[in-house]
Amino acid sequence: MMPLHESSMPPRTAVRFSPSSAAGWALVLLVLQGVGAAIVRPSGSTGPVDFVGFSLVIAASTLVVLFGMVRVHGPDSSLREVLGLSCSPLALPPGAEPAIVAAHRAAVVALLLVVGVALVPVDAALDAFFSSRDPSYGEELSQLTALLDAPTMRAKVARSLGLGVVQPLAELTFYFGMVFGGLRRPGSRVLAAVLSTTFFVLHASDLRTAPLRLLIALPILGARLATGEVRAAVLAAVVFNMVSVANVGRSESLVRGGVALWAGVLALAFAGILFLVRRATQWRLGEFADRLDMRA
């Protein structure tokens, strides 16, 4: 194998922190979002009335924490590198044909779209299960549905974008962009994957939603590993949230079919993403791989 020239080595980001630091920043994010939620939530309410304001709180608190992490752990680093928005040359092999790289990424995106749709009936089944065992859970779902039922189309679109796009973009960019990237070391991507996924799942305001968040996190993590960046990784969550919001107030779900069918589709999509992660890993590995700080 020909030695890699300096110019072919991936750009290095200066942002590196320990697991304890990552946990501390995740806690700071939770506190800021909790304080912000209390501001936009009237007293006595169990949920945010203004989804637009709540989404802005999430986005603003995430930006504040990201700024703090960069200032403390890597003030000279590239923001695109920090957030996982740019892919290193070795996320896929430098010599790979552009058509192969494009097909690989298209396959990841297609599988994420399937995951986002398949999660909707799975989520409905989980909601039905928890509602049957805890009446208060069903009441909270009803309140959430009522809050999303805006009086005007403009308000409905704004709330849908806030809940379906802004919130997942902020959370996933933080956990699978910043946290994953900052914890990643050569040979320790498993630790980064486990911790970023764990922090994302524990971010749930209600631990009863943890199984769903785990189902969301796994394909997103797979996409992060398969493509080396976070942009494709958030697609599944955005699609899931938007379809879920579109279902509000409908007598019949947009996603037809039983939960068993879509659970099987979800499992097949997971298997496909795992296959693409394995292929990307095989492409990256080489004589100098252990000495390179590879993007994924």
C-alpha positions as CSV (number, residue, x, y, z in Angstrom):
1,M,0.0,0.0,0.0
2,M,1.3,3.4,-0.9
3,P,1.9,5.6,2.1
4,L,-0.6,8.4,2.7
5,H,0.7,11.9,2.0
6,E,0.2,14.6,4.6
7,S,-2.4,16.3,2.4
8,S,-4.5,13.1,2.3
9,M,-4.8,12.9,6.1
10,P,-8.1,14.0,7.5
11,P,-8.4,17.4,9.1
12,R,-8.1,17.3,12.8
13,T,-10.4,19.0,15.2
14,A,-8.9,20.4,18.4
15,V,-12.1,19.7,20.3
16,R,-11.4,16.8,22.6
17,F,-12.9,16.1,26.1
18,S,-13.3,13.3,28.5
19,P,-16.6,11.3,29.2
20,S,-17.0,13.2,32.5
21,S,-16.7,16.5,30.6
22,A,-19.3,15.4,28.1
23,A,-21.7,14.4,30.9
24,G,-21.2,17.8,32.5
25,W,-22.0,19.7,29.3
26,A,-25.0,17.5,28.7
27,L,-26.2,18.3,32.3
28,V,-25.7,22.0,31.6
29,L,-27.8,21.7,28.5
30,L,-30.6,20.0,30.4
31,V,-30.6,22.7,33.1
32,L,-30.6,25.5,30.5
33,Q,-33.5,23.9,28.6
34,G,-35.4,23.3,31.9
35,V,-35.1,27.0,32.9
36,G,-36.1,28.1,29.4
37,A,-39.1,25.8,29.3
38,A,-40.2,27.2,32.7
39,I,-40.2,30.7,31.1
40,V,-42.4,29.7,28.2
41,R,-44.7,27.4,30.2
42,P,-47.4,29.1,32.2
43,S,-47.7,28.1,35.9
44,G,-49.8,24.9,36.4
45,S,-49.3,23.6,32.9
46,T,-47.8,20.2,32.3
47,G,-46.3,21.0,28.9
48,P,-45.1,23.9,26.8
49,V,-48.0,25.9,25.3
50,D,-45.9,27.8,22.9
51,F,-44.0,25.2,20.8
52,V,-42.4,27.9,18.8
53,G,-41.0,29.6,21.9
54,F,-40.0,26.2,23.4
55,S,-38.2,25.3,20.1
56,L,-36.3,28.6,20.2
57,V,-35.3,27.8,23.8
58,I,-33.9,24.5,22.8
59,A,-32.0,26.0,19.9
60,A,-30.7,28.9,21.9
61,S,-29.6,26.7,24.9
62,T,-27.9,24.3,22.5
63,L,-26.0,27.1,20.8
64,V,-24.9,28.5,24.2
65,V,-23.6,25.1,25.3
66,L,-21.8,24.5,21.9
67,F,-20.2,27.9,22.2
68,G,-19.0,27.1,25.8
69,M,-17.7,23.7,24.7
70,V,-15.7,25.2,21.8
71,R,-14.3,28.0,23.9
72,V,-13.2,25.6,26.6
73,H,-12.0,22.6,24.6
74,G,-11.0,24.0,21.2
75,P,-11.2,27.7,20.6
76,D,-9.3,27.4,17.3
77,S,-11.2,24.5,15.9
78,S,-13.4,24.6,12.7
79,L,-17.1,24.8,13.6
80,R,-18.0,22.5,10.7
81,E,-15.6,19.9,12.1
82,V,-16.9,20.4,15.6
83,L,-20.5,19.9,14.6
84,G,-19.8,17.0,12.3
85,L,-21.0,18.9,9.2
86,S,-18.0,18.1,7.1
87,C,-16.8,14.7,6.2
88,S,-13.1,13.7,6.5
89,P,-11.4,12.3,3.4
90,L,-11.2,9.0,5.1
91,A,-14.9,8.6,6.0
92,L,-14.9,6.8,2.7
93,P,-11.7,5.7,0.9
94,P,-10.0,8.6,-0.9
95,G,-9.6,6.5,-4.0
96,A,-13.3,5.4,-4.2
97,E,-15.2,6.1,-7.3
98,P,-17.6,9.1,-6.9
99,A,-20.4,6.9,-8.2
100,I,-19.8,4.3,-5.4
101,V,-19.6,7.1,-2.7
102,A,-22.8,8.6,-4.0
103,A,-24.6,5.2,-4.1
104,H,-23.4,4.5,-0.5
105,R,-24.8,7.8,0.8
106,A,-28.0,7.5,-1.2
107,A,-28.5,4.0,0.4
108,V,-28.0,5.5,3.9
109,V,-30.5,8.3,3.2
110,A,-33.1,5.9,1.7
111,L,-32.8,3.6,4.8
112,L,-33.2,6.6,7.1
113,L,-36.3,7.6,5.3
114,V,-37.7,4.1,5.8
115,V,-36.7,4.2,9.5
116,G,-38.5,7.6,10.0
117,V,-41.7,6.3,8.6
118,A,-41.6,2.8,10.3
119,L,-41.0,4.5,13.7
120,V,-44.5,6.1,13.5
121,P,-46.6,3.0,14.0
122,V,-44.0,1.6,16.5
123,D,-44.3,4.8,18.5
124,A,-48.1,4.5,18.4
125,A,-47.9,1.0,19.8
126,L,-45.6,2.1,22.6
127,D,-48.0,5.0,23.4
128,A,-50.9,2.5,23.5
129,F,-49.0,0.2,25.8
130,F,-48.0,2.8,28.3
131,S,-51.5,4.4,28.2
132,S,-53.1,1.1,29.1
133,R,-50.8,0.8,32.1
134,D,-50.8,4.4,33.2
135,P,-53.8,6.6,32.6
136,S,-51.8,9.7,33.3
137,Y,-49.6,8.9,30.3
138,G,-52.7,8.9,28.0
139,E,-53.8,12.2,29.5
140,E,-50.4,13.8,28.7
141,L,-50.6,12.6,25.1
142,S,-54.1,14.1,24.8
143,Q,-52.8,17.4,26.1
144,L,-49.9,17.3,23.7
145,T,-52.3,16.6,20.8
146,A,-54.4,19.6,21.9
147,L,-51.4,21.9,22.0
148,L,-50.4,20.9,18.5
149,D,-53.9,21.6,17.2
150,A,-53.2,25.3,16.4
151,P,-56.1,27.6,15.4
152,T,-54.6,28.8,12.2
153,M,-52.5,27.2,9.4
154,R,-49.6,29.6,10.0
155,A,-49.5,28.7,13.7
156,K,-49.8,25.0,12.9
157,V,-46.9,25.1,10.4
158,A,-44.7,27.1,12.9
159,R,-45.4,24.6,15.7
160,S,-44.9,21.6,13.4
161,L,-41.5,23.0,12.2
162,G,-40.5,23.8,15.7
163,L,-41.3,20.3,17.0
164,G,-40.5,18.3,13.9
165,V,-37.4,20.1,12.7
166,V,-35.8,22.6,15.1
167,Q,-35.8,20.3,18.2
168,P,-34.4,17.2,16.5
169,L,-31.8,19.2,14.7
170,A,-30.6,20.9,17.9
171,E,-30.5,17.7,20.0
172,L,-28.9,15.4,17.4
173,T,-26.3,17.9,16.3
174,F,-25.3,18.2,19.9
175,Y,-25.2,14.5,20.8
176,F,-24.1,12.9,17.5
177,G,-22.2,15.9,16.2
178,M,-20.4,17.6,19.1
179,V,-20.4,14.9,21.8
180,F,-19.6,12.0,19.5
181,G,-16.9,14.0,17.7
182,G,-15.3,15.3,21.0
183,L,-15.2,11.8,22.5
184,R,-14.0,10.1,19.4
185,R,-10.4,8.8,19.5
186,P,-8.5,6.4,17.2
187,G,-9.6,3.0,18.3
188,S,-12.3,4.2,20.7
189,R,-15.2,5.0,18.5
190,V,-17.2,2.4,20.4
191,L,-16.9,4.5,23.6
192,A,-18.0,7.6,21.7
193,A,-20.9,5.8,20.2
194,V,-22.1,4.3,23.5
195,L,-21.8,7.5,25.5
196,S,-23.4,9.8,22.9
197,T,-26.3,7.4,22.5
198,T,-26.7,7.0,26.3
199,F,-26.7,10.8,26.8
200,F,-29.3,11.2,24.0
201,V,-31.6,8.6,25.5
202,L,-31.3,10.0,29.0
203,H,-32.2,13.5,27.7
204,A,-35.8,12.3,27.6
205,S,-38.1,14.4,29.8
206,D,-40.1,11.3,30.5
207,L,-38.2,8.0,30.9
208,R,-41.1,6.2,29.4
209,T,-40.0,7.6,26.1
210,A,-36.5,6.1,26.5
211,P,-37.3,3.0,24.4
212,L,-38.5,5.2,21.5
213,R,-35.4,7.5,21.8
214,L,-33.2,4.4,21.7
215,L,-34.9,3.2,18.5
216,I,-34.3,6.7,17.0
217,A,-30.7,6.8,18.2
218,L,-29.5,3.5,16.8
219,P,-30.1,4.2,13.1
220,I,-28.9,7.8,13.5
221,L,-25.7,6.5,15.1
222,G,-25.3,4.0,12.2
223,A,-25.7,6.8,9.7
224,R,-23.1,8.9,11.6
225,L,-20.6,5.9,11.4
226,A,-21.5,5.1,7.8
227,T,-21.1,8.6,6.4
228,G,-18.7,10.3,8.8
229,E,-21.0,13.3,9.3
230,V,-24.2,14.2,11.1
231,R,-26.3,15.8,8.3
232,A,-27.7,12.5,7.0
233,A,-27.9,11.2,10.6
234,V,-30.7,13.5,11.6
235,L,-33.0,12.6,8.7
236,A,-34.7,9.7,10.4
237,A,-35.7,11.8,13.4
238,V,-37.0,14.7,11.3
239,V,-39.1,12.4,9.1
240,F,-40.5,10.6,12.1
241,N,-41.4,13.8,13.9
242,M,-43.0,15.4,10.8
243,V,-45.1,12.4,10.0
244,S,-46.1,12.1,13.7
245,V,-47.1,15.8,13.7
246,A,-49.0,15.3,10.4
247,N,-51.0,12.5,12.1
248,V,-52.4,14.8,14.8
249,G,-56.1,15.2,14.5
250,R,-56.5,12.5,11.8
251,S,-59.0,9.7,12.2
252,E,-56.7,7.3,10.3
253,S,-52.9,7.2,10.5
254,L,-50.9,8.3,7.4
255,V,-48.9,5.1,7.8
256,R,-51.1,2.1,7.1
257,G,-50.4,-1.4,8.3
258,G,-49.9,-3.2,11.6
259,V,-47.2,-2.7,14.0
260,A,-45.7,-6.2,13.4
261,L,-45.3,-5.3,9.7
262,W,-43.5,-2.0,10.4
263,A,-41.4,-3.5,13.2
264,G,-40.1,-6.0,10.6
265,V,-39.4,-3.2,8.2
266,L,-37.6,-1.3,10.9
267,A,-35.5,-4.4,11.7
268,L,-34.6,-4.8,8.0
269,A,-33.7,-1.1,7.8
270,F,-31.4,-1.5,10.9
271,A,-29.7,-4.5,9.3
272,G,-29.2,-2.5,6.1
273,I,-27.6,0.4,8.0
274,L,-25.3,-2.0,9.9
275,F,-24.2,-3.5,6.6
276,L,-23.3,0.0,5.2
277,V,-21.5,0.8,8.5
278,R,-19.5,-2.4,8.0
279,R,-18.7,-1.6,4.4
280,A,-17.6,1.9,5.3
281,T,-15.4,0.5,8.0
282,Q,-13.8,-2.0,5.7
283,W,-13.1,0.7,3.2
284,R,-11.4,2.9,5.8
285,L,-9.2,0.2,7.3
286,G,-5.7,0.0,5.9
287,E,-2.1,0.0,6.8
288,F,-2.1,3.5,8.4
289,A,-5.7,3.4,9.8
290,D,-4.7,3.0,13.4
291,R,-2.5,6.1,13.3
292,L,-5.2,8.3,11.8
293,D,-7.9,10.2,13.6
294,M,-10.7,9.2,11.3
295,R,-13.9,11.1,11.2
296,A,-16.2,8.1,12.0
